[in-house]
Structure formats: C-alpha cells, structure tokens
C-alpha cells in the first residue's frame, strides 16, 4: 500500500528520507511527500508531488530544506485520486502538525463531519486528513498539557480501520510519535539517530537493529532513544532485534530492474531455502528436518487447509498436489479474502498453512486470525521475519528467499514451493507413504533444482527473443493439466500484472467447454506439459487452438519431441521428478512476462494500479 518513514538525528533529514522512500516506493508510487522541521526557524517545511518519487526529489533539489527531523510518505491511493493535495504528509490548520499514514480509516466520513462541525476546513479528499485534525483538536483541548503524544493517543481512540502512522509537531521539535494497527511499522535504532519505516529495506542503509511495533502500540522516537507504549500510554520494554538481510540484497546489483534480478536470484534463493532443511547422515542418506516446526505435530494432521492471496495462493494450489500426492493427506485451498467471509468449517486436527511473502497482507492475516480462533494450529510460510504473520502464527517457516522488492513475486514464489515440496516429502515419509529409496530419490531431485533453475536462466535470451516477437499479442492463454494448470494461473497473473496483456489460465481440458470461443489469430496459447501421461491430451488441446489461428508455445522437458509438430515453438526445461516440475516450469513464464513488459515500455517493478504489499482489504 503506502510506505511511511521518519528520521530524527544529527544529519540532514531530507536525503535520508528520500533514500528511505526510494526503498519503499514499491509499496506505492502515485505521489510522495515529506515534512521536515526547519532549522533555524522551527517551522514545518512540507513538499508533496504527484507522480513518482523523482518529482519530489526534483522539488527538494530546488529548495533543499535544512533540518534533522522529518517524516516522509509514498502513496498508493485509496481515498482521493493521486494529486499534490491528496499526497501525504497532511497538516493541521496551523501548519504545525504533520502526519503520514499507511492504511485506511474506515470511519473517516463521520469523523470528517464531526470535525467540519468544529470549523475544520479540509484540504484533501483523503481519509488520512482526519487524523491530523483530530490530533490538533485533542492537543488544543487540554491546552497542550499531555503533549503531542497524549493528543495522538486520544486521536487513535477515535479511529476505526488500519494504520501505521508518524506524527511530528513544530511545538515538540525533539520527537516523532508513531503508532500501528494492522499495518507494519519498524523502528530502526542508530547511533545518535533513530528512524522508522514500513519495511526493513528502508532502514538497512542506516542500521540493522530494530524494534518491531506490535498491534495498537505507540512509540516516541528521540535522537538518542526510542520508547514503546501500549495503547493506554504505559511503557513497554521491547528487546531490539537484528535484521539479517544486508543492504546489498536490497539493491539492483547491475540488473535493469529488481524483477529481473529476483528472477535471476532463484538458483541461490532455492538453495538457501533448501539447505538448512536437509541433513545428511554418516552413510550419506539425506533427511528433511524443519527445526522451526518442533512440536507442530504435522504428521497428526487430519486435513490441511491452505489460505493465501495472489501468487502465494497459486503456491498453495500447488501445495495441494504435493501434500495429497506425496503424503496422501486431504488439502483444502482457499483465497484468503474468500475464506474469511465464507463461515468455513473447521475440525479438530486441521492444520492451517498460511502463505504470504510479505506476511502483511490484510486478507491473509484475517484468515489466519480466523483459523486461530477456530482452534487450529497455524504454520506461517513467509519471507519476512518479524512480519505480523510470522509473529502471530503458532509456527513460522521462513522461505529465506531474501528481500523481494519487485511488485511481481518471483523468487518468493519458487521458495514457497520449495518449502511445500520439502514439507510434503517429510510428511509423506512420516506417514509411511514414501519409503526409504523413493524418499532418497525425491530429495536428491530437489537438491538438483537450484542448478537446474540456473540452466534455464542461462538460456533466457531465447525467451527474450520470443517475447520480442509476441509481446503485442492481444490475448495470451496459458493452459495445462493438474499442477501445470496451477503454473498456468501463476503465469497468467505475472503477464497481466506487468505487461497489461489480457491473459487467462485454463485447465487444458476445459478449453473446448467455452474459452475456445475467445481464440483467434491474435491469440498466443502457451501450454505447460510436464505430466507425461497426459501429453497426447495436451497435443489435442494445442491443435484445437492452432486450428483457430492461434500461435502455440509449449514448455516441456528437455529432449521431449511430442510437441514438435503441433507447436510453433517449444521451450525446454531440465527433467526433474514430476511433482517438482513447477519449480522449473514457471521460470520461462516469469521471464516472458518480464520481457513483454520491457518491450511495451512498462516499468516491471512498479506496474500501474498495484502495490507490493496489500495491507488494506
Ligand atoms: C504477485 O505477483 C502479486 N503482486 C500478488 O498477487 C501477491 O502475491 C499477493 O498480493 C500476496 O502477497 P503476499 O504474498 O505478500 O501475501
């Protein structure tokens, strides 16, 4: 959604805030702004600009503010169109208080009326603006006696919805007040300076020592320390934690875009996911062990329920094939936003696996809380240590993909899949469904996956050339059977979100039940074929499409000739065990989406209308 940041210390705040906003821009990029306490003078310098961060950077280059305290924001509009007025920070009528906010204030309409009845004139169409006027109202109500902290605390009691916010006031030039509910907020502790941000990469250039703010907590940041409080204003002792990611892993490292870098990082990310979970006995036999799941009693589960959104949901769908196929345990998979509202049935013995790259997706968190309320054991599969999901779940499996900053998820997806493969295999073994020799064969196949992913990436130029020929197709349909259908869904999502091409996924056998009516000479059909027993069926499905003028691409095993006659082009992926094929077959589709986006002149890292982390409903 939006990204917020704040700085208090001995350096000039403007470049620090801009640097942090650059790292947060993936969260929203329709406008940006800063408020800095000017020195000398003690007035708030506020500048906001519609559009990408460069617009704001341009403004600040022309009139650089001097001051060592400030807050900043990069916006993904929810209430009010992208514009200078609707950009954050928002200020009170006197211009002494400024607020940045990520989240949605659901009761902003009655609050706005209440404030308007008290002569407040609003300058924007945002929900956020009510916050700053409420803070000002409570500040004036007790003549400033409880300070800006007391005023924020009182204002928060009036708010319904979600927020991570930071407030500064020129009357209190030594502090930033922050608070969170249902939106992430991290405090970075530096030497003689402190920072805050919605996400860790914005802090890494300055510090790796952080405090995670919990639900409904507030914080006061000073130059030399930071205090955490509960919603009643009582001090809380919070132990600082260390972020393991380095600053370099949050940089582009010579790649044109984060997305391309993250696609190319998959061999390493997959290895990082796999390695800590593999143990080798003295006789060379391999075993799978998740230390973090000690006590989770996986093998006792009667049913697994997986919930997630978007790409993580597609990983969950593939998880169903893995758990049902390898461990013979029933699995239900639900989109989190559906699960939370459909009054789901749960039973004792249900094991919930909640998947989320960010660990902050609002719908996914709500689904997790519902599952916990129903008495279920929840395992979180997430890429962000310290995220809300990781902290609230009973057990957390870290996917260890490293920071993923491009809006389109790639390496986080394959790392989620790798975790699911490992979990399903170990569960299959524990439930007696996979015996020794077969288990060893399958684990060794997983061990080869990182190198095989590297082999596919070594040939990425083929995909680039293919994209150069087909990027302007008006429709791209992905199809496949079984797990290949789920890979098709992920491929279609990837292509539509960054190339804006109309793209759908079909279970290949369903084509003739309706979707084929859409096929015409402007259509590209891409078929995944890794289910050997169904190759003849896929050939027929391809012919159904090409007979109507479509061009056909097939993604299949290295050396497979079954599709040479039917398809216009075939991409080969290295052979692995069938249940693990999605780990490899998705890579050409990720590359295809990336290169189509680039061909069209889109920014794949910041696709229109999207944000990396969907922390509102
Ligand atoms: C992925 O390319 C998408 N941007 C999106 O579908 C994403 O996977 C979804 O919003 C879930 O995010 P999460 O994994 O952080 O919960």
Boltz pocket constraint, residues with backbone or C-beta under 6 A from the ligand:
constraints:
  - pocket:
      binder: B
      contacts: [[A, 309], [A, 310], [A, 311], [A, 312], [A, 355], [A, 356], [A, 357], [A, 358], [A, 359], [A, 360], [A, 361], [A, 364], [A, 407], [A, 408], [A, 409], [A, 410], [A, 494], [A, 497], [A, 611], [A, 612], [A, 613], [A, 614]]
      max_distance: 6.0
